[in-house]
Amino acid sequence: MTSESARALLAGLVDYAGLFPPAALTMDEALSEYARWRRSSEAFMLGRFVVPAARLVELGRAADAHLPEPGTGEPWRLSALVGADPHTDAALVEAFNDSRAGRAVVDTVELKAASPAQTGEALAALPPGLVAFVEVRLDEPLDAMLATLKRRGARAKIRTGGVVPEAIPDPSDVARFIAACAAADVPWKATAGLHHPLRSERALGYETTSPRGVMHGFLNVFAAAVFARAGASLAKLDAVLREQDGAAFRLDDEGLRWRELHAATSAVAATRRDFAGSFGSCSFAEPVADLRALGVLG
């Protein structure tokens, strides 16, 4: 049976990004996969469907066979990636939401910005009521960007991997990001490279010739978020992120434990609700299979 703390940690954790590498599914394939998992017993783990704003019209046409009719089921929630022209993409989001009212809604957007000033301009172009995540660079100081996000009511986004080894940030940089967000009280999400619960060496794609690298584990990352909110030191967060032994983590009805650190289930739930939102993954099957193998999912 899945424990209370596991449910608190995993609820809505995985934003499905099947359109993106390394899966790179077609729109029809990705929508069918998302619809299938929404009907599964693991649906409680499933978050938003991630789509470029520029493909919302295509998604609207392809999704009609899957979306509930108004009033017959919970509307699908989408996260739209905003590109270089936020005004155009904002109009696409508004048009989609108007045309699919009661069936699907873009309630979250994700974007990149090179500076705090550019961040402010991009956020100003967005329709009101959207939750906005802005991807931050880990090789630059975080304070000014996080202060801008806090002031504008926006959130941060960290890229935790990719299809080449150099796209994977060092655990010390991820620890610094999580600690900085906790200190600034800025919620965040992650994207890329978190298909598996535990830090481990893996192929970075699905082809036999794909390069290999040590990927971050989503259990490591979100456990570190819980402990960061509880005041754990940067050194402890770094150690949590580097952990590769599944036996070092325990999720039971009382809470989350990593070695000598412990957080109650209520703290896990509060962290997920208020601080560490979700992660984007082009696979939902891999997280589910690995969690079952670890005994986290009953």
C-alpha positions as CSV (number, residue, x, y, z in Angstrom):
1,M,0.0,0.0,0.0
2,T,1.3,3.5,-0.8
3,S,2.0,5.3,2.4
4,E,0.5,8.7,3.4
5,S,3.9,10.5,3.0
6,A,4.5,8.9,-0.4
7,R,1.1,10.1,-1.6
8,A,1.9,13.6,-0.2
9,L,5.2,13.7,-2.0
10,L,4.0,12.2,-5.3
11,A,0.6,13.9,-5.7
12,G,0.5,15.7,-9.1
13,L,4.3,15.5,-9.2
14,V,4.9,14.6,-12.8
15,D,4.0,17.0,-15.6
16,Y,3.8,15.0,-18.7
17,A,6.1,16.2,-21.5
18,G,5.9,13.4,-24.0
19,L,6.2,15.9,-26.9
20,F,9.8,16.7,-25.9
21,P,13.1,14.7,-26.2
22,P,14.2,12.1,-25.7
23,A,10.6,10.7,-26.2
24,A,9.6,13.3,-28.8
25,L,6.2,11.7,-29.5
26,T,3.8,13.0,-32.0
27,M,0.9,15.1,-30.7
28,D,-1.5,12.2,-31.1
29,E,0.8,9.8,-29.4
30,A,1.5,12.1,-26.5
31,L,-2.2,12.9,-26.0
32,S,-3.2,9.2,-26.1
33,E,-0.5,8.4,-23.5
34,Y,-1.6,11.1,-21.2
35,A,-5.3,10.1,-21.5
36,R,-4.3,6.5,-20.8
37,W,-2.5,7.4,-17.6
38,R,-5.3,9.6,-16.4
39,R,-7.5,6.5,-16.3
40,S,-4.9,4.5,-14.3
41,S,-4.5,3.9,-10.6
42,E,-1.4,6.0,-10.7
43,A,-3.3,9.1,-12.0
44,F,-2.8,10.8,-8.6
45,M,0.8,11.3,-9.6
46,L,0.0,12.9,-12.9
47,G,0.2,16.7,-13.3
48,R,-0.2,18.9,-16.3
49,F,0.3,18.2,-20.0
50,V,3.2,20.3,-21.2
51,V,3.0,21.9,-24.7
52,P,4.6,24.8,-26.5
53,A,2.1,27.6,-26.8
54,A,2.8,27.7,-30.5
55,R,1.3,24.2,-30.8
56,L,-2.0,24.9,-28.8
57,V,-4.1,25.1,-32.0
58,E,-2.7,21.7,-33.1
59,L,-3.3,20.3,-29.6
60,G,-6.9,21.6,-29.6
61,R,-7.7,19.7,-32.8
62,A,-6.0,16.5,-31.7
63,A,-7.3,16.4,-28.2
64,D,-11.0,16.8,-28.9
65,A,-11.5,13.0,-28.9
66,H,-10.0,12.8,-25.4
67,L,-11.2,15.9,-23.5
68,P,-14.3,15.6,-21.3
69,E,-17.4,17.5,-22.3
70,P,-18.2,20.5,-20.1
71,G,-19.6,19.4,-16.8
72,T,-18.8,15.7,-17.3
73,G,-15.3,15.5,-15.8
74,E,-12.4,17.5,-14.6
75,P,-10.9,19.7,-17.3
76,W,-7.4,18.8,-18.4
77,R,-4.8,21.2,-17.0
78,L,-2.0,22.3,-19.4
79,S,1.3,24.1,-19.0
80,A,2.3,26.2,-22.1
81,L,5.9,27.0,-22.9
82,V,6.2,30.6,-23.9
83,G,8.7,31.4,-26.6
84,A,10.6,34.6,-27.7
85,D,7.4,36.5,-28.4
86,P,5.3,36.4,-25.2
87,H,2.6,38.7,-26.6
88,T,1.8,36.3,-29.4
89,D,1.9,33.3,-27.2
90,A,-0.2,35.0,-24.6
91,A,-2.9,35.5,-27.3
92,L,-2.7,31.8,-28.2
93,V,-3.2,30.8,-24.6
94,E,-6.2,33.1,-24.2
95,A,-7.8,31.8,-27.5
96,F,-7.3,28.2,-26.5
97,N,-8.8,28.8,-23.0
98,D,-11.8,30.5,-24.6
99,S,-12.3,27.7,-27.2
100,R,-12.0,24.8,-24.7
101,A,-13.7,26.3,-21.7
102,G,-14.9,23.5,-19.3
103,R,-12.8,20.9,-21.2
104,A,-9.1,22.0,-20.9
105,V,-7.3,25.0,-19.4
106,V,-3.8,26.4,-19.7
107,D,-3.4,27.6,-16.1
108,T,0.4,27.6,-16.1
109,V,3.1,29.0,-18.4
110,E,6.8,28.4,-18.5
111,L,9.3,30.8,-20.0
112,K,13.0,31.8,-20.2
113,A,14.4,35.3,-19.6
114,A,18.0,36.4,-19.6
115,S,17.8,39.0,-16.9
116,P,15.5,40.4,-14.2
117,A,14.5,43.2,-16.5
118,Q,13.6,40.9,-19.3
119,T,11.7,38.7,-16.9
120,G,9.6,41.7,-15.8
121,E,8.8,42.5,-19.5
122,A,7.8,38.9,-20.3
123,L,5.6,38.6,-17.3
124,A,3.8,41.8,-18.0
125,A,2.8,40.4,-21.4
126,L,0.9,37.5,-19.9
127,P,-2.8,37.3,-19.2
128,P,-3.8,37.7,-15.6
129,G,-4.5,34.6,-13.5
130,L,-1.7,32.4,-14.9
131,V,1.0,30.8,-12.8
132,A,4.3,31.6,-14.4
133,F,7.6,29.7,-14.0
134,V,10.7,31.4,-15.2
135,E,13.8,29.2,-16.0
136,V,16.9,30.5,-14.2
137,R,20.5,30.0,-15.0
138,L,22.6,28.2,-12.4
139,D,25.8,29.7,-13.6
140,E,24.7,33.2,-12.6
141,P,23.8,34.8,-9.2
142,L,20.3,33.9,-8.2
143,D,19.4,36.7,-5.7
144,A,18.4,39.4,-8.2
145,M,16.3,37.0,-10.3
146,L,14.6,35.4,-7.3
147,A,13.8,38.8,-5.9
148,T,12.2,39.8,-9.2
149,L,10.1,36.6,-9.3
150,K,9.0,37.1,-5.7
151,R,8.0,40.7,-6.4
152,R,6.0,39.7,-9.5
153,G,4.4,36.7,-7.9
154,A,6.1,34.4,-10.3
155,R,8.0,31.1,-9.7
156,A,11.4,29.7,-10.6
157,K,12.2,26.7,-12.9
158,I,15.4,24.7,-12.8
159,R,16.7,22.5,-15.7
160,T,18.0,19.3,-14.1
161,G,19.2,17.4,-17.1
162,G,19.1,16.8,-20.9
163,V,20.2,14.4,-23.6
164,V,23.9,15.1,-23.2
165,P,26.0,14.8,-20.0
166,E,27.0,18.5,-19.9
167,A,23.3,19.4,-19.6
168,I,23.2,17.8,-16.1
169,P,24.0,20.4,-13.4
170,D,26.2,19.4,-10.5
171,P,24.4,18.5,-7.2
172,S,26.0,21.4,-5.5
173,D,24.4,23.8,-8.0
174,V,21.0,22.2,-7.5
175,A,21.4,22.3,-3.7
176,R,22.3,26.0,-4.0
177,F,19.2,26.7,-6.1
178,I,16.8,24.9,-3.7
179,A,18.3,26.6,-0.7
180,A,18.1,30.0,-2.4
181,C,14.5,29.5,-3.3
182,A,13.7,28.5,0.3
183,A,15.5,31.6,1.6
184,A,13.6,33.8,-0.9
185,D,10.3,32.0,-0.4
186,V,10.0,31.5,-4.1
187,P,8.2,28.3,-5.3
188,W,9.8,26.3,-8.2
189,K,9.5,23.4,-10.5
190,A,12.1,21.3,-12.4
191,T,12.4,20.0,-15.9
192,A,14.4,17.4,-17.8
193,G,16.5,14.5,-16.6
194,L,14.3,13.3,-13.8
195,H,12.8,10.1,-15.2
196,H,14.0,8.0,-12.2
197,P,13.6,8.3,-8.4
198,L,17.2,7.9,-7.5
199,R,20.4,9.4,-8.7
200,S,22.1,6.9,-11.0
201,E,24.0,6.4,-14.2
202,R,21.7,6.0,-17.1
203,A,21.5,6.3,-20.9
204,L,20.3,9.8,-21.6
205,G,18.1,8.8,-24.5
206,Y,16.3,5.8,-25.9
207,E,18.6,5.0,-28.8
208,T,21.3,2.4,-28.3
209,T,24.0,5.0,-29.2
210,S,22.7,7.5,-26.6
211,P,25.4,8.9,-24.3
212,R,25.4,8.0,-20.6
213,G,25.5,10.3,-17.6
214,V,24.7,10.4,-13.9
215,M,21.1,11.6,-13.7
216,H,19.5,13.3,-10.8
217,G,16.7,11.4,-9.0
218,F,13.4,13.1,-8.4
219,L,13.1,11.5,-5.0
220,N,16.5,13.1,-4.2
221,V,15.4,16.5,-5.5
222,F,12.1,16.7,-3.8
223,A,13.3,15.2,-0.5
224,A,16.0,17.9,-0.6
225,A,13.2,20.5,-1.0
226,V,11.4,19.1,2.0
227,F,14.5,19.3,4.2
228,A,15.5,22.7,2.8
229,R,12.2,24.1,4.1
230,A,13.0,22.5,7.5
231,G,16.3,24.4,7.6
232,A,18.8,21.7,6.6
233,S,22.3,23.0,5.7
234,L,23.6,23.3,2.2
235,A,26.0,20.4,2.9
236,K,23.1,18.2,3.9
237,L,21.1,19.1,0.8
238,D,24.1,18.3,-1.3
239,A,24.4,14.9,0.4
240,V,20.7,14.1,-0.2
241,L,21.0,15.0,-3.9
242,R,24.1,12.7,-4.2
243,E,22.4,9.7,-2.5
244,Q,22.2,6.6,-4.7
245,D,21.1,4.0,-2.1
246,G,17.3,3.6,-2.1
247,A,17.4,2.1,1.4
248,A,18.6,5.5,2.7
249,F,15.1,6.9,2.0
250,R,11.9,5.9,3.8
251,L,8.4,7.1,3.2
252,D,5.9,5.8,5.7
253,D,2.6,7.1,7.2
254,E,4.6,9.2,9.7
255,G,6.7,11.0,7.2
256,L,9.9,11.1,5.0
257,R,13.2,10.0,6.3
258,W,16.7,10.2,4.8
259,R,19.4,8.8,7.1
260,E,19.3,11.1,10.2
261,L,16.9,13.7,8.7
262,H,13.1,13.4,9.2
263,A,10.1,15.4,8.1
264,A,6.5,14.7,9.1
265,T,3.9,13.9,6.4
266,S,2.3,17.3,7.0
267,A,5.6,19.0,6.2
268,V,6.0,16.9,3.0
269,A,2.5,18.0,1.9
270,A,3.1,21.6,2.7
271,T,6.4,21.6,0.8
272,R,4.7,20.2,-2.3
273,R,1.7,22.6,-2.0
274,D,3.7,25.8,-1.3
275,F,7.2,25.3,-2.5
276,A,8.3,22.4,-4.7
277,G,5.7,22.1,-7.4
278,S,6.4,19.4,-10.0
279,F,8.8,18.2,-12.6
280,G,8.4,17.8,-16.3
281,S,9.2,14.3,-17.8
282,C,8.7,12.9,-21.2
283,S,7.9,9.6,-19.6
284,F,5.4,8.7,-17.0
285,A,5.8,5.0,-17.3
286,E,9.5,5.1,-16.0
287,P,8.8,6.9,-12.8
288,V,5.9,4.6,-12.0
289,A,7.9,1.4,-12.8
290,D,10.8,2.6,-10.7
291,L,8.7,3.6,-7.7
292,R,7.0,0.2,-7.8
293,A,10.4,-1.5,-7.9
294,L,11.5,0.5,-4.8
295,G,8.3,-0.4,-3.0
296,V,7.2,3.2,-2.7
297,L,4.0,2.6,-4.8
298,G,1.8,-0.2,-3.4
